Amino acid sequence: MSAIKTTIAIVDDHPIVLEGLTRLLNKTATFEVIGGFTSGKAFTDFLKSNPVNIVLLDIILPDGSGIDICKEIKDMAPETVVLIFSNHKERSAIMKMLSNGANGYILKDASIEEIINCINAALNGQIAFSRAINEIISKPGLSENKEIIKLTVREREILNLIAEGLNTLAIAELLFLSKFTVENHRKNLLHKLKAKNVAELINIAALRQLI
């Protein structure tokens, strides 16, 4: 008779992350990945009828912020352990996820051994951090200085309009600017917030409390 395994779900919009983590975790004797999801809604829909022991959750997802999804998961299934699995190492992001019920925070550059150790620690009731996150938590002054993003008044104005769903042409007409000028501001915003697309831009801006 085989032992009951700890069930794990992974929520990340990068297929290579889903495939790689699933393969590595399924090699262990105690874990079973029962689903990989590229959006928060896909996972919460699954969770309604399928109990999950552990979820590895990215912060930036195409349909919303992992911050909100973490809270939703905890409201739906308080017993589900939520471990954040992200590239974002800002202290404010870490603290915000913890305040929304996350059981730990792992950077994506962590080794598989670190990931497994964090999962086991969280299952034992501990708040689990990968080594790099522990260092950030222990040096709040240094990490907070790295978080400052300076936006001009115009950039903030355009960022808020983008968040409201307006496209470049609509923003240009509303602010009496050329389409070229608005496009330049959009490019600057993507660069400053290190976002690859508008969805990620809005998620990061919300995470940094810029909108």
C-alpha positions in Angstrom: 0.0 0.0 0.0 1.5 3.3 -1.1 1.8 6.3 1.3 -0.5 9.2 0.9 1.4 12.0 -0.9 1.3 15.8 -0.2 -0.6 17.3 -3.1 0.9 20.4 -4.8 -0.5 22.8 -7.4 1.6 25.3 -9.3 0.2 28.6 -10.5 2.6 30.3 -13.0 2.0 31.6 -16.5 5.4 30.4 -17.7 5.0 26.8 -19.2 8.7 26.0 -18.7 8.4 26.8 -14.9 5.3 24.6 -14.7 6.9 21.7 -16.6 10.3 21.9 -14.8 8.9 22.2 -11.3 6.3 19.4 -11.9 9.0 17.1 -13.2 11.3 17.8 -10.3 8.7 17.6 -7.5 7.1 14.5 -8.9 10.5 12.7 -8.6 10.2 12.9 -4.8 8.6 10.2 -2.7 6.3 12.4 -0.8 5.0 15.0 -3.2 2.5 14.8 -6.1 1.8 17.7 -8.4 -1.9 17.5 -9.2 -2.1 20.5 -11.5 -0.3 23.3 -13.2 -2.3 26.5 -13.9 -1.4 29.6 -15.9 -4.0 31.9 -14.3 -5.3 32.6 -10.8 -8.9 31.9 -11.9 -8.1 28.5 -13.4 -6.6 27.5 -10.0 -9.4 28.9 -7.8 -12.0 27.2 -10.0 -10.1 23.9 -9.5 -9.8 24.5 -5.7 -13.6 24.7 -5.3 -13.9 21.0 -5.8 -10.3 19.7 -5.3 -8.5 20.1 -2.0 -4.8 21.0 -2.3 -2.2 20.8 0.4 0.3 23.2 -1.1 0.2 25.8 -3.8 3.2 27.5 -5.3 1.9 30.9 -6.5 3.6 33.5 -8.7 2.9 37.2 -8.0 2.5 38.4 -11.6 -0.3 36.5 -13.4 -2.2 37.5 -16.6 -5.6 37.7 -14.9 -4.6 39.6 -11.7 -2.2 40.0 -8.9 -1.0 37.1 -6.8 -1.5 39.3 -3.8 -5.3 39.2 -4.3 -5.3 35.6 -5.4 -3.4 34.6 -2.2 -6.1 36.2 -0.1 -8.8 34.5 -2.2 -7.2 31.1 -1.7 -7.0 31.6 2.0 -10.6 32.7 2.2 -11.7 29.6 0.2 -9.4 27.1 1.8 -7.6 28.3 5.0 -5.9 24.9 5.4 -4.1 25.2 2.0 -0.5 26.2 2.4 0.4 29.1 0.0 4.0 29.6 -0.9 4.9 32.5 -3.1 7.2 31.5 -5.9 8.4 34.7 -7.7 11.3 36.7 -9.1 10.2 39.7 -7.2 12.4 40.4 -4.2 11.1 43.7 -2.9 10.5 43.7 0.8 7.1 45.4 0.4 5.9 42.6 -1.9 7.1 40.0 0.6 5.4 41.7 3.6 2.2 42.3 1.6 1.9 38.6 0.7 2.5 37.6 4.3 -0.2 39.9 5.5 -2.6 38.3 3.0 -2.0 34.9 4.5 1.0 33.5 2.6 2.9 30.8 4.4 6.3 31.6 2.9 8.2 33.2 0.0 10.6 31.5 -2.4 12.7 33.2 -5.1 12.6 31.4 -8.5 16.4 31.1 -8.5 16.2 28.8 -5.4 17.6 25.2 -5.8 15.2 22.3 -5.8 16.6 21.4 -2.3 15.7 24.8 -1.0 12.2 24.6 -2.5 11.6 21.2 -0.9 13.0 22.4 2.4 10.6 25.4 2.3 7.6 23.1 1.5 8.4 20.8 4.4 8.9 23.7 6.8 5.6 25.2 5.8 3.9 21.9 6.2 5.3 21.9 9.8 3.6 25.2 10.5 6.6 27.5 9.9 6.8 30.6 7.8 9.2 29.4 5.1 11.7 31.6 3.2 14.4 30.7 0.7 17.9 31.9 1.7 17.8 35.1 -0.4 14.5 36.1 1.1 15.8 35.6 4.6 18.6 38.0 3.8 16.2 40.6 2.4 13.9 40.3 5.5 16.9 40.8 7.8 18.1 44.0 6.0 15.0 46.1 5.6 16.9 49.4 5.2 18.9 48.2 2.2 16.1 46.5 0.4 13.7 49.4 0.9 16.1 51.8 -0.9 16.1 49.6 -3.9 12.3 49.8 -4.2 12.0 53.5 -5.0 10.6 54.1 -8.4 10.4 57.8 -9.5 7.6 58.6 -11.9 6.9 62.0 -13.3 3.4 63.5 -12.8 2.6 62.8 -16.4 3.8 59.2 -16.2 1.6 58.7 -13.1 -1.4 60.2 -14.9 -0.8 57.9 -17.9 -0.2 54.9 -15.7 -3.6 55.4 -14.0 -5.3 55.7 -17.4 -3.7 52.6 -18.6 -4.9 50.8 -15.5 -8.4 52.0 -16.3 -8.2 50.2 -19.6 -7.6 53.2 -22.0 -5.5 52.6 -25.1 -2.9 54.9 -26.5 -5.2 56.7 -28.8 -7.8 57.3 -26.1 -5.2 58.6 -23.7 -3.7 60.9 -26.4 -7.1 62.4 -27.1 -8.0 62.8 -23.4 -4.7 64.5 -22.5 -4.4 66.5 -25.8 -1.1 64.7 -26.5 0.2 63.1 -29.7 0.0 59.4 -30.0 3.8 59.3 -30.3 4.2 61.1 -26.9 1.9 58.7 -25.1 3.7 55.7 -26.7 7.0 57.1 -25.4 5.5 57.4 -21.9 4.2 53.8 -22.1 7.7 52.6 -23.1 9.3 54.5 -20.2 6.8 53.0 -17.7 7.5 49.5 -19.0 11.2 50.1 -18.6 11.0 51.7 -15.1 8.7 49.0 -13.7 10.6 46.3 -15.6 7.4 45.0 -17.1 7.1 43.0 -20.3 3.6 44.0 -21.2 0.6 46.1 -20.0 -0.9 43.3 -17.8 2.4 42.9 -16.0 2.8 46.7 -15.8 -0.5 47.1 -14.0 0.2 44.2 -11.6 3.6 45.6 -10.7 2.2 49.1 -10.3 -0.5 47.8 -8.0 2.1 45.8 -6.0 4.2 49.0 -5.6 1.1 51.0 -4.7 1.6 53.3 -7.6 -2.0 53.0 -8.7 
